[in-house]
Amino acid sequence: MPGNLKSPVAESGPEPKVVPDGERQSSFKRPSVNAVYQTLVRPLVKSVGQRFMRSHRPSGISRRGMLRGSALGAAGLAGAASVVAVGGRDGASAKASANELKLDVPGYTDIDDFDHSHETAGTVGEVDTTAFDPMVFLESFDYGRQSKLSDGRTLREYEIIAVDKDIEIAPGVFFPAWTYNGQVPGPTIRATAGDVVRIRFNNAGSHPHSIHFHGIHPTNMDGVFEIVKPGNEFTYEFEAQPWGLHLYHCHAVPLKRHIHKGLYGTFIIDPPQGRPPAREMVMVMNGFSTEFNGENTFYAVNTVAFHHVKHPIPVRVGELQRIYLTNLTEFDLINSFHLHADMFRVYRTGTIMDHYELTDTVMLCQGERHILEFTLPAPGMYMFHAHQSEFAELGWMGFFKGVED
């Protein structure tokens, strides 16, 4: 219980007294749901609301202002009052209608005014997808410029430029990002195990940067010691090993700032024999703190909050789907992926193909990555989202739309 805030539920009153008929009678007077709300919950709702309304950007856009469903969080807190009341001595009489709660939320009078359906959750309007389209990025792979070396190995060459750029993470909300090739996430680099990968990195940004690749390579190509100052460049070259799902990100310090600002991407190394045919997608789980206070304001896969709620991903019924899933979320210890109405096979780190786990939810720390495979059994809308509910309600949710040929 914070500070000097007292709970009316915690004050049990005087001791019970014995009445003439021998029955014990309590003088405890149950507080009304409204009293509990006014004392316990309303101050918290007000505090949270004030925090959400603060913004360091001139536009004054806040989490509450952008997300139509954000006020539902206040309703959930208000609903906690009825839960507290149930803790009394008479469970039956403690049941209270949610309609008794009067909410101090602009535009709403009581809990019945809220629309609890997922169709209305999300942002208002559309982002400009001219420069970056999450639906296009989903299935984009950069195989580099290919040639053959004298020893017969394949050489793949890539050009990556670090550049500062404002990116739109929700309709009308721009984030001052540090990017690889002007986008967040950076391009999905793809090679086959045994290929020689050569990445020419040019730093056109305003801060020192590098590229650290997960996987096996010489330590002088690790992106830790080769910090590239603005205006300079560095060439990374190594043999792609081992096959599996990897990632890359800037390793300049402060590390959390460089990752949070957007310097990361997916690095796929295919096995020499390939994988079974499938429709393939890349999903990078990320988050953005528009207040720059160490707490994310928006969450997403592939940067744009709620994009696949508004634009469901079409999936052919019966066709094998393969998701290359990575977690680059900063400030939060874990993130997760949950699929509704179906289950998927998890190939952890994608470094083996003969063992998997069948589940509908997988949890990942930052830098962790897995390959997910599934087949939709029937037409319909299949929701997917983070199973941290806050993440989902702040942008990290979407739908697969199962369709028949």
C-alpha positions as CSV (number, residue, x, y, z in Angstrom):
1,M,0.0,0.0,0.0
2,P,1.7,3.2,-1.1
3,G,2.5,6.0,1.4
4,N,-0.5,7.2,3.5
5,L,-3.1,5.5,1.4
6,K,-5.4,3.4,3.6
7,S,-7.6,0.6,2.4
8,P,-11.2,0.6,3.7
9,V,-11.2,-3.2,3.3
10,A,-8.2,-3.6,5.6
11,E,-10.0,-1.9,8.5
12,S,-12.0,-4.7,10.1
13,G,-13.7,-2.5,12.7
14,P,-14.5,-3.5,16.3
15,E,-14.6,-7.1,17.7
16,P,-17.8,-9.1,17.0
17,K,-20.4,-9.0,19.8
18,V,-22.8,-11.7,21.1
19,V,-26.5,-11.0,20.7
20,P,-29.2,-12.4,23.0
21,D,-30.1,-15.3,20.8
22,G,-26.6,-16.7,21.1
23,E,-25.5,-15.9,17.5
24,R,-22.3,-14.0,16.9
25,Q,-22.9,-10.8,14.9
26,S,-20.2,-8.7,13.3
27,S,-20.4,-4.9,13.2
28,F,-18.2,-4.9,10.1
29,K,-19.7,-2.7,7.4
30,R,-18.7,-3.7,3.9
31,P,-17.4,-0.7,1.9
32,S,-19.1,0.0,-1.3
33,V,-17.4,-0.9,-4.6
34,N,-17.4,2.8,-5.4
35,A,-15.6,3.6,-2.1
36,V,-12.9,1.0,-2.9
37,Y,-12.5,2.4,-6.4
38,Q,-12.3,6.0,-5.1
39,T,-9.7,5.1,-2.5
40,L,-7.6,2.4,-4.1
41,V,-7.9,2.5,-7.9
42,R,-8.8,6.0,-8.9
43,P,-5.5,7.6,-7.7
44,L,-3.6,4.9,-9.6
45,V,-5.7,5.5,-12.8
46,K,-5.0,9.2,-12.5
47,S,-1.3,8.7,-12.0
48,V,-1.1,6.3,-15.0
49,G,-3.1,8.7,-17.1
50,Q,-0.8,11.6,-16.2
51,R,2.2,9.6,-17.1
52,F,0.8,8.6,-20.5
53,M,-0.1,12.1,-21.3
54,R,3.5,13.3,-20.9
55,S,5.4,13.6,-24.1
56,H,8.8,15.0,-25.1
57,R,7.6,15.6,-28.7
58,P,6.0,18.8,-29.9
59,S,3.0,16.9,-31.3
60,G,1.9,16.0,-27.8
61,I,0.9,12.5,-29.0
62,S,0.6,10.1,-26.1
63,R,0.0,6.4,-25.7
64,R,-3.6,7.2,-24.5
65,G,-4.2,9.5,-27.4
66,M,-3.0,7.1,-30.1
67,L,-4.5,3.9,-28.9
68,R,-8.3,3.7,-29.0
69,G,-8.2,0.7,-26.7
70,S,-5.9,2.2,-24.2
71,A,-8.7,3.4,-21.9
72,L,-9.6,-0.3,-21.5
73,G,-6.6,-0.5,-19.2
74,A,-8.3,2.0,-16.9
75,A,-11.4,-0.1,-17.0
76,G,-9.4,-3.1,-16.0
77,L,-7.9,-1.2,-13.1
78,A,-11.3,-0.1,-12.0
79,G,-12.6,-3.6,-12.3
80,A,-10.0,-4.5,-9.7
81,A,-12.2,-2.8,-7.1
82,S,-14.8,-5.5,-7.4
83,V,-12.0,-8.1,-7.0
84,V,-10.9,-6.4,-3.8
85,A,-14.5,-6.2,-2.5
86,V,-14.9,-10.0,-3.0
87,G,-12.2,-10.4,-0.4
88,G,-14.8,-9.6,2.2
89,R,-16.5,-12.1,4.5
90,D,-19.6,-12.7,2.5
91,G,-18.7,-13.6,-1.0
92,A,-22.3,-13.7,-2.2
93,S,-23.1,-10.2,-1.0
94,A,-19.8,-8.9,-2.2
95,K,-20.7,-9.4,-5.9
96,A,-21.2,-6.0,-7.5
97,S,-22.2,-5.0,-10.9
98,A,-19.5,-3.4,-12.9
99,N,-22.1,-0.9,-14.0
100,E,-21.9,0.7,-10.6
101,L,-18.4,1.9,-11.4
102,K,-18.2,5.5,-12.6
103,L,-14.9,6.0,-14.5
104,D,-13.0,9.2,-14.6
105,V,-11.9,8.7,-18.2
106,P,-12.6,11.4,-20.7
107,G,-15.3,10.4,-23.2
108,Y,-16.6,7.5,-21.1
109,T,-19.3,7.4,-18.4
110,D,-19.2,3.8,-17.2
111,I,-17.8,0.5,-18.1
112,D,-20.6,-0.3,-20.6
113,D,-19.2,2.4,-22.9
114,F,-16.1,0.4,-23.6
115,D,-15.9,-1.8,-26.7
116,H,-14.1,-4.9,-25.6
117,S,-13.8,-6.5,-29.0
118,H,-10.4,-6.9,-30.7
119,E,-11.7,-5.4,-33.9
120,T,-11.6,-1.9,-32.3
121,A,-8.2,-2.3,-30.6
122,G,-5.3,-0.5,-32.2
123,T,-4.4,2.8,-33.7
124,V,-6.4,5.3,-35.8
125,G,-5.4,5.9,-39.3
126,E,-2.6,4.3,-41.4
127,V,1.1,4.7,-41.6
128,D,2.8,5.7,-44.9
129,T,4.3,2.5,-46.2
130,T,6.1,4.1,-49.1
131,A,9.5,3.8,-47.5
132,F,8.9,0.8,-45.4
133,D,6.0,-1.7,-45.8
134,P,5.9,-4.4,-43.1
135,M,4.0,-6.7,-45.4
136,V,6.7,-6.5,-48.0
137,F,9.5,-6.8,-45.4
138,L,7.9,-9.9,-44.1
139,E,9.0,-11.9,-47.1
140,S,12.1,-9.9,-48.2
141,F,15.5,-11.7,-48.2
142,D,18.8,-10.1,-49.3
143,Y,21.1,-12.8,-50.8
144,G,23.8,-10.3,-51.7
145,R,25.7,-10.0,-54.9
146,Q,27.0,-13.5,-55.8
147,S,30.2,-14.7,-57.4
148,K,32.6,-17.6,-57.2
149,L,35.9,-17.6,-55.5
150,S,39.0,-19.4,-56.9
151,D,38.5,-22.2,-54.4
152,G,34.9,-22.8,-55.6
153,R,33.1,-21.3,-52.7
154,T,30.3,-18.8,-53.2
155,L,31.0,-15.2,-52.3
156,R,28.1,-13.0,-51.2
157,E,28.7,-9.3,-51.0
158,Y,26.4,-6.8,-49.2
159,E,26.3,-3.0,-48.7
160,I,25.0,-1.7,-45.3
161,I,24.9,2.0,-44.4
162,A,24.1,3.3,-41.0
163,V,21.9,6.4,-41.2
164,D,19.8,8.5,-38.9
165,K,16.2,8.6,-39.9
166,D,12.7,9.3,-38.5
167,I,10.5,6.3,-38.9
168,E,6.8,6.0,-38.5
169,I,6.0,3.4,-35.9
170,A,2.2,4.2,-35.6
171,P,0.0,6.5,-37.6
172,G,1.4,10.0,-37.1
173,V,4.0,8.8,-34.5
174,F,7.6,9.2,-35.7
175,F,10.6,7.8,-33.9
176,P,14.1,9.2,-34.3
177,A,15.8,6.0,-35.3
178,W,19.4,4.9,-36.1
179,T,19.0,2.5,-39.0
180,Y,20.7,0.0,-41.2
181,N,19.9,1.0,-44.9
182,G,17.2,3.4,-43.7
183,Q,14.9,0.9,-42.2
184,V,14.1,-0.9,-38.9
185,P,14.7,-3.8,-38.8
186,G,17.6,-3.7,-41.2
187,P,17.6,-6.0,-44.3
188,T,17.4,-9.7,-43.8
189,I,20.8,-11.1,-44.8
190,R,20.7,-14.6,-46.1
191,A,23.4,-17.1,-47.1
192,T,24.2,-20.8,-47.2
193,A,26.5,-22.5,-44.7
194,G,30.0,-22.4,-46.2
195,D,29.5,-19.3,-48.2
196,V,31.9,-16.4,-47.7
197,V,30.0,-13.3,-46.5
198,R,31.5,-9.9,-47.2
199,I,29.7,-6.9,-45.8
200,R,30.9,-3.4,-46.5
201,F,29.7,-1.2,-43.7
202,N,29.6,2.6,-44.1
203,N,28.7,4.8,-41.1
204,A,26.7,7.8,-42.4
205,G,25.1,8.3,-39.1
206,S,25.9,10.8,-36.3
207,H,27.3,8.3,-33.8
208,P,29.9,5.5,-33.8
209,H,28.4,2.2,-34.8
210,S,29.4,-1.4,-35.7
211,I,27.7,-4.7,-36.8
212,H,27.9,-7.7,-34.5
213,F,26.8,-10.9,-36.2
214,H,25.7,-13.9,-34.1
215,G,27.3,-17.1,-35.2
216,I,30.9,-18.3,-35.6
217,H,33.5,-16.0,-37.1
218,P,37.0,-14.6,-36.3
219,T,37.1,-12.3,-33.3
220,N,38.4,-9.4,-35.4
221,M,35.1,-9.5,-37.3
222,D,32.9,-9.5,-34.3
223,G,31.8,-5.9,-34.3
224,V,33.0,-5.3,-30.7
225,F,36.5,-3.9,-31.4
226,E,35.9,-2.5,-34.9
227,I,33.8,0.5,-33.8
228,V,33.3,2.7,-36.9
229,K,33.2,6.4,-36.4
230,P,30.9,8.7,-38.5
231,G,32.2,9.1,-42.0
232,N,34.3,5.9,-41.9
233,E,33.7,2.3,-43.1
234,F,34.8,-1.2,-42.3
235,T,34.5,-4.5,-44.3
236,Y,33.4,-7.6,-42.4
237,E,34.3,-10.9,-44.1
238,F,33.9,-14.5,-42.8
239,E,32.5,-17.9,-43.7
240,A,28.8,-18.3,-42.8
241,Q,28.6,-20.8,-40.0
242,P,26.8,-22.6,-38.5
243,W,23.5,-23.0,-40.4
244,G,20.5,-21.8,-38.5
245,L,18.7,-18.6,-37.5
246,H,20.9,-15.8,-36.3
247,L,20.8,-12.0,-36.1
248,Y,23.0,-8.9,-36.2
249,H,23.0,-5.6,-34.3
250,C,25.2,-2.7,-33.4
251,H,27.6,-3.4,-30.5
252,A,28.7,0.2,-29.7
253,V,28.1,1.4,-26.2
254,P,25.7,2.2,-24.6
255,L,24.5,-1.0,-26.2
256,K,20.9,-0.7,-25.0
257,R,20.6,2.7,-26.7
258,H,22.0,1.5,-30.1
259,I,19.7,-1.5,-30.1
260,H,16.6,0.4,-28.9
261,K,17.2,3.1,-31.6
262,G,16.9,0.4,-34.3
263,L,20.3,-1.0,-35.3
264,Y,19.5,-4.7,-35.7
265,G,18.3,-7.3,-38.3
266,T,18.0,-11.0,-39.1
267,F,20.8,-13.2,-40.4
268,I,19.7,-16.5,-41.9
269,I,22.2,-19.2,-42.8
270,D,20.6,-22.1,-44.7
271,P,21.8,-25.7,-44.4
272,P,23.6,-26.9,-47.5
273,Q,20.8,-29.3,-48.3
274,G,18.1,-26.6,-47.7
275,R,14.9,-26.9,-45.8
276,P,11.6,-28.4,-46.9
277,P,9.6,-26.1,-49.2
278,A,7.5,-23.6,-47.3
279,R,6.1,-20.1,-47.4
280,E,8.7,-18.1,-45.3
281,M,8.3,-15.0,-43.2
282,V,10.6,-12.9,-41.0
283,M,9.3,-11.5,-37.8
284,V,11.4,-9.3,-35.6
285,M,9.8,-8.5,-32.2
286,N,10.7,-4.9,-31.2
287,G,9.6,-2.0,-29.1
288,F,10.0,1.8,-28.9
289,S,10.1,4.2,-26.1
290,T,8.8,7.5,-27.5
291,E,9.3,9.1,-24.1
292,F,12.9,7.8,-23.9
293,N,12.4,6.9,-20.3
294,G,13.4,3.2,-20.5
295,E,9.9,2.0,-20.9
296,N,8.5,1.1,-24.3
297,T,5.4,3.0,-25.5
298,F,4.8,0.8,-28.5
299,Y,5.5,-2.9,-29.4
300,A,5.3,-4.6,-32.7
301,V,6.7,-7.2,-35.0
302,N,8.6,-5.5,-37.8
303,T,8.2,-2.0,-36.2
304,V,4.6,-0.8,-37.0
305,A,2.2,-1.3,-34.2
306,F,-1.0,-3.2,-35.0
307,H,-0.1,-3.4,-38.7
308,H,-1.2,-7.0,-39.1
309,V,-4.5,-6.3,-37.2
310,K,-5.4,-3.9,-39.9
311,H,-3.7,-5.9,-42.6
312,P,-3.9,-9.6,-41.8
313,I,-1.3,-11.9,-43.4
314,P,-3.0,-14.2,-46.0
315,V,-2.1,-17.8,-45.5
316,R,-3.1,-20.7,-47.7
317,V,-4.9,-23.5,-45.8
318,G,-2.8,-26.6,-45.8
319,E,0.5,-24.9,-46.9
320,L,3.5,-25.1,-44.6
321,Q,4.4,-21.8,-43.1
322,R,7.8,-21.0,-41.7
323,I,8.5,-18.0,-39.5
324,Y,12.0,-16.8,-38.7
325,L,11.3,-15.2,-35.3
326,T,13.8,-13.1,-33.5
327,N,13.5,-10.9,-30.4
328,L,15.3,-7.5,-30.4
329,T,13.1,-5.8,-27.8
330,E,15.0,-3.5,-25.5
331,F,14.1,-2.6,-21.9
332,D,11.9,-5.8,-21.3
333,L,13.5,-9.1,-20.1
334,I,11.3,-11.3,-22.4
335,N,9.0,-11.2,-25.3
336,S,6.8,-14.0,-26.7
337,F,4.8,-15.3,-29.6
338,H,1.4,-17.0,-29.2
339,L,-0.8,-18.5,-32.0
340,H,-4.6,-18.9,-31.6
341,A,-6.6,-21.9,-32.7
342,D,-3.5,-23.9,-33.9
343,M,-0.1,-25.0,-32.8
344,F,3.4,-24.8,-34.3
345,R,6.7,-26.6,-34.2
346,V,9.6,-24.8,-32.6
347,Y,13.1,-25.4,-33.9
348,R,15.2,-23.5,-31.3
349,T,17.8,-21.4,-33.0
350,G,17.1,-23.3,-36.2
351,T,20.3,-25.3,-35.9
352,I,18.7,-28.7,-36.0
353,M,15.9,-30.1,-38.1
354,D,15.2,-33.5,-36.5
355,H,13.9,-32.3,-33.2
356,Y,11.2,-29.8,-32.3
357,E,8.6,-28.9,-29.7
358,L,4.9,-28.7,-30.4
359,T,3.3,-25.7,-28.7
360,D,1.2,-22.5,-29.2
361,T,3.4,-20.2,-27.1
362,V,7.1,-19.6,-27.1
363,M,9.1,-17.1,-24.9
364,L,12.3,-15.4,-26.0
365,C,14.9,-13.2,-24.3
366,Q,16.6,-10.5,-26.2
367,G,18.8,-12.0,-28.9
368,E,17.0,-15.4,-28.8
369,R,15.5,-16.7,-32.0
370,H,13.6,-19.7,-33.2
371,I,12.1,-21.1,-36.4
372,L,8.3,-21.8,-36.1
373,E,6.5,-24.0,-38.6
374,F,2.7,-24.6,-38.8
375,T,-0.1,-25.4,-41.2
376,L,-3.5,-23.8,-40.8
377,P,-6.2,-26.5,-40.9
378,A,-9.2,-24.4,-42.1
379,P,-10.2,-20.9,-43.3
380,G,-10.6,-18.2,-40.8
381,M,-8.9,-15.5,-38.8
382,Y,-6.1,-16.8,-36.5
383,M,-4.8,-14.2,-34.0
384,F,-1.1,-14.1,-33.0
385,H,0.4,-11.8,-30.4
386,A,2.7,-11.5,-27.5
387,H,1.5,-13.3,-24.4
388,Q,2.6,-10.4,-22.3
389,S,-0.9,-8.7,-22.5
390,E,0.5,-5.2,-22.2
391,F,2.7,-5.8,-25.2
392,A,-0.3,-7.0,-27.2
393,E,-2.5,-4.1,-26.3
394,L,0.3,-1.6,-27.2
395,G,0.8,-2.9,-30.7
396,W,2.2,-6.5,-30.8
397,M,-0.7,-8.4,-32.2
398,G,-2.0,-9.4,-35.6
399,F,-4.0,-12.0,-37.6
400,F,-3.3,-14.7,-40.1
401,K,-6.1,-15.0,-42.6
402,G,-6.6,-18.6,-43.6
403,V,-7.8,-18.8,-47.2
404,E,-8.4,-21.7,-49.6
405,D,-7.0,-21.7,-53.2
